[in-house]
Amino acid sequence: MIVTITLNPSIDISVIVPQLIPTEKLRCESYEKEVGGGGINVAKGLHRLDVKTKALFFSGGHNGKFIESRLKDEGIAIKPIHLRPETRENITVTDRTDGKEFRLVNKGAGIKKNHELLLLTALHSLRPKPDHLVLSGSHPPGLSAEFTGKLAKWCSRNNCKLVLDLPGDELAKCFAYRPFLIKPSLKEVALVTGKPKLSIPQSVVIAKEWIAKGFAENIVISMGAEGAVICNGKETYRMKPPPVVTMSTVGAGDSMVAGVLFKLAQQAELLDALRMGIACGTAATLHKGTKLFDPKQANKLYQQLKTMRPINHHG
């Protein structure tokens, strides 16, 4: 079983407007309302790949109840930790004239020590214990600096592999925990290393250095339309996705994590995990708004990727 933790879940609202014009009353051509947050999206992706999973998350107010209801409707096992503050909403606005997306992200309600204890208690109560624990998404205001370390210790004691997909400034603090898998974007790798920008070859060198220093067992670097890089202590691969018409990039990174983890949990080869990650991430871009990937489309892309050679391979 794979358990995901979402500390800052959200309701993701996406609309399309004819043109984004300041001060004008804009009539939305479409409106979609999905539930999200990093860990929740990963759980949704894993569920679509028929992986047994459970989503732990903070749930507050009417928005929290809406998230719980939606996940139950999808058949996803959940373990909500109830809070009084309202769970946040995020908004994605697409300008139809040029297809550009504008993503408005709220910081979320504040977290206190007793809230952290409630989540840790819920984690302790899980039966059976998960094989993998995924912490994904932004940290809410007030989260203690020690919290991720407590999760890492729990994983160590329970023979559970820790997977982290966190913003760059938070990810750098977690290298000491030696997670099983991390998935920074190319921009986040640059942020962690203090560089304004990195080339793809430079990011590969850095990923190998991080592996050698024991910062993680496996590293995936997502690069949007350029695909992704995956490496461990023995192998490094890079692949680009098949050409597609991108409708939205929301949820693509979380979908990639689900695809990679799906294969790694099966002890598949590293290159195969990369293929599945890129397939799921790319399939997520085929839909407008905040919808995740269709598993049939992901499998079709995966089969295409199996016929393609990686761009580079370093043993």
C-alpha positions in Angstrom: 0.0 0.0 0.0 1.1 3.6 -0.7 0.0 6.4 1.6 0.1 10.0 0.5 0.1 13.0 2.8 -1.2 16.4 1.8 -0.6 19.2 4.3 -2.1 21.9 2.2 -5.0 20.4 0.1 -7.1 22.6 -2.1 -10.1 22.9 -4.3 -8.8 23.8 -7.7 -11.2 25.9 -9.8 -10.4 26.4 -13.5 -12.1 28.8 -15.9 -11.6 29.9 -19.5 -12.3 33.5 -20.5 -12.4 35.0 -24.0 -9.7 37.5 -23.1 -8.1 38.6 -19.9 -8.8 42.3 -19.7 -8.2 44.4 -16.5 -11.3 45.9 -14.7 -13.7 44.3 -17.2 -16.4 41.9 -16.1 -15.3 38.7 -17.7 -17.8 36.0 -18.7 -16.4 32.5 -18.1 -16.8 30.1 -21.0 -16.2 27.1 -18.9 -16.0 26.2 -15.2 -14.4 23.2 -13.6 -14.0 22.3 -9.9 -11.6 19.6 -8.9 -9.9 18.5 -5.6 -6.2 18.7 -5.4 -3.0 19.3 -3.5 0.2 17.4 -4.2 -0.4 14.2 -2.2 -4.1 14.0 -3.1 -3.3 14.3 -6.8 -0.7 11.5 -6.5 -3.2 9.4 -4.7 -5.7 10.0 -7.5 -3.1 9.1 -10.1 -2.1 5.9 -8.3 -5.8 4.9 -7.9 -6.2 5.3 -11.7 -3.3 2.9 -12.1 -5.0 0.4 -9.8 -2.5 0.8 -7.0 -3.8 0.4 -3.4 -3.5 3.8 -1.8 -4.8 5.9 1.0 -4.8 9.7 1.2 -4.1 11.5 4.5 -4.8 15.2 4.5 -5.9 18.1 6.6 -9.6 18.9 6.0 -11.3 22.1 7.1 -14.8 23.5 6.7 -17.2 23.1 3.8 -14.3 22.9 1.3 -12.7 20.0 3.3 -16.0 18.1 3.2 -16.3 18.7 -0.5 -12.8 17.2 -1.0 -13.7 14.2 1.2 -16.9 13.6 -0.8 -15.2 13.8 -4.2 -12.4 11.4 -3.2 -14.9 8.9 -1.8 -16.9 9.1 -5.0 -13.7 8.1 -6.9 -13.3 5.1 -4.6 -10.1 6.4 -3.0 -9.5 5.4 0.6 -9.1 8.5 2.8 -8.0 9.5 6.3 -8.9 13.2 6.8 -7.6 15.1 9.8 -10.3 17.6 10.6 -9.5 21.3 11.4 -11.7 24.3 11.9 -10.0 26.7 9.4 -11.5 26.5 5.8 -9.4 24.5 3.3 -8.1 26.8 0.6 -9.2 27.3 -3.0 -6.9 27.9 -6.0 -7.9 29.3 -9.3 -6.5 28.7 -12.8 -7.6 31.2 -15.5 -7.0 30.5 -19.2 -7.0 33.3 -21.7 -8.5 31.8 -24.9 -6.9 34.4 -27.2 -3.4 33.0 -26.6 -3.9 29.9 -24.4 -1.9 31.3 -21.5 -2.6 30.1 -18.0 -2.7 32.3 -14.9 -2.5 30.3 -11.7 -3.7 32.0 -8.5 -2.5 30.0 -5.5 -3.6 30.7 -1.9 -1.2 30.0 1.0 -3.8 28.0 3.0 -4.8 28.0 6.6 -2.2 28.0 9.4 -1.2 24.7 11.1 -0.4 24.3 14.8 1.5 21.7 16.8 -1.6 19.9 17.9 -2.6 19.6 14.2 0.7 17.9 13.4 0.2 15.6 16.3 -3.2 14.6 15.0 -1.7 13.7 11.6 1.1 11.7 13.2 -1.4 9.8 15.4 -3.4 9.0 12.3 -0.2 7.7 10.6 0.6 5.5 13.6 -2.8 4.0 13.5 -2.6 2.7 9.9 -2.9 -1.0 9.4 -1.2 -2.4 7.5 1.8 -0.1 7.4 2.5 1.3 4.0 5.4 0.3 1.8 5.8 3.9 0.6 4.9 7.2 2.1 4.5 10.2 -0.2 4.7 13.8 1.1 3.9 16.1 -1.8 2.8 19.7 -2.2 3.4 23.0 -0.4 3.7 23.4 3.3 0.9 25.4 5.1 1.8 28.4 7.3 2.9 27.4 10.8 4.2 24.0 10.0 7.1 23.2 12.3 10.6 22.7 10.8 10.8 19.3 12.5 7.7 17.8 11.0 9.2 16.2 7.8 12.0 14.8 10.0 9.4 13.1 12.2 7.8 11.5 9.1 11.3 10.4 8.0 11.9 8.8 11.4 8.6 7.0 11.2 9.4 5.6 7.8 12.8 4.4 9.1 11.2 2.6 12.0 8.4 1.0 9.9 10.5 -0.1 6.9 8.7 2.4 4.7 10.2 4.2 1.7 9.9 8.0 1.9 9.0 9.9 -1.3 9.2 13.7 -1.4 7.9 16.2 -4.0 8.3 19.5 -2.3 9.0 23.1 -3.3 12.8 23.7 -3.8 13.3 25.7 -0.6 11.7 22.9 1.5 13.3 20.0 -0.4 16.8 21.2 0.4 16.1 20.8 4.1 15.2 17.2 3.6 18.4 15.8 2.1 19.6 14.6 5.5 16.6 12.2 5.6 17.9 10.2 2.6 14.5 9.7 1.0 13.8 6.9 -1.5 12.7 9.3 -4.2 12.7 13.1 -4.8 11.2 14.9 -7.8 12.3 18.4 -8.2 11.7 20.4 -11.4 14.5 21.9 -13.4 13.8 25.3 -11.8 13.8 23.8 -8.3 17.2 22.2 -8.9 18.5 25.6 -9.9 16.9 27.2 -6.8 18.5 24.7 -4.5 21.9 25.2 -6.0 21.6 29.0 -6.0 21.7 29.3 -9.8 19.4 31.6 -11.8 19.2 28.9 -14.5 20.5 25.5 -15.3 21.0 23.6 -18.6 19.7 20.0 -18.7 23.3 18.6 -18.8 24.2 20.7 -15.7 21.1 19.3 -13.9 22.2 15.8 -14.7 25.6 16.4 -13.1 24.0 17.9 -10.0 21.6 15.0 -9.7 24.5 12.5 -9.8 26.3 14.6 -7.2 23.2 14.5 -4.9 23.0 10.7 -5.3 26.7 10.3 -4.5 26.2 12.4 -1.4 23.3 10.2 -0.3 20.7 13.0 -0.6 18.3 10.4 -2.2 18.2 6.9 -3.6 16.4 8.0 -6.8 16.0 11.4 -8.3 13.6 12.5 -11.1 14.0 15.9 -12.6 10.9 17.1 -14.5 11.5 19.4 -17.4 8.1 20.1 -18.9 8.0 19.6 -22.7 11.7 18.5 -22.5 10.6 15.4 -20.6 12.5 14.2 -17.5 15.8 12.8 -16.2 15.9 9.9 -13.7 19.0 8.5 -11.9 20.1 6.4 -9.1 23.6 5.2 -8.0 24.0 3.1 -11.1 22.0 4.5 -14.0 20.9 7.8 -15.5 18.4 8.3 -18.3 16.7 11.1 -20.0 13.6 11.0 -22.3 11.3 13.4 -24.1 7.6 12.8 -24.4 5.9 12.1 -27.8 4.7 15.4 -29.3 1.2 16.4 -28.1 -1.0 19.4 -28.0 -0.8 20.7 -24.4 -4.0 22.0 -23.0 -2.9 22.5 -19.4 0.1 21.7 -17.3 -1.7 21.6 -13.9 -1.2 18.3 -12.2 1.4 17.0 -14.7 4.1 16.8 -12.0 1.9 14.9 -9.6 0.9 12.6 -12.4 4.6 12.0 -13.2 5.3 11.0 -9.5 2.4 8.6 -9.6 3.6 6.9 -12.8 7.3 6.7 -11.6 6.2 5.3 -8.2 3.8 2.8 -9.8 6.7 1.2 -11.6 9.4 1.5 -8.9 7.0 -0.1 -6.4 6.9 -3.1 -8.8 10.7 -3.1 -8.8 10.7 -2.3 -12.5 13.8 -1.1 -14.3 14.7 2.5 -13.9 14.1 3.4 -17.5 10.7 1.8 -17.4 9.8 4.0 -14.4 10.8 7.0 -16.4 8.7 6.0 -19.3 5.6 5.6 -17.2 6.2 8.8 -15.3 6.5 10.8 -18.6 3.5 9.0 -20.0 1.3 9.9 -17.0 2.6 13.5 -16.8 2.1 14.0 -20.6 -1.4 12.5 -20.5 -2.3 15.0 -17.8 -1.5 17.9 -20.2 -4.0 16.7 -22.7 -6.9 18.0 -20.6 -8.0 21.5 -19.9 -8.1 22.8 -16.4 -7.1 20.7 -13.4 -8.0 17.2 -14.5 -5.4 14.5 -14.1 -4.5 11.9 -16.7 -6.8 9.3 -18.3 -5.1 5.9 -17.7 -6.0 4.7 -21.3 -4.2 7.8 -22.7 -1.3 7.3 -20.3 -0.9 3.6 -21.4 -1.0 4.6 -25.0 1.8 7.1 -24.5 3.7 4.5 -22.4 3.6 2.1 -25.3 4.9 4.8 -27.6 7.8 5.6 -25.2 8.7 1.9 -25.1 9.6 2.1 -28.8 11.8 5.2 -28.3 15.4 5.2 -27.1 16.5 7.5 -24.2 18.4 10.6 -25.2 21.3 9.7 -23.1 22.4 6.8 -20.9 25.1 7.0 -18.3 25.9 3.9 -16.4 
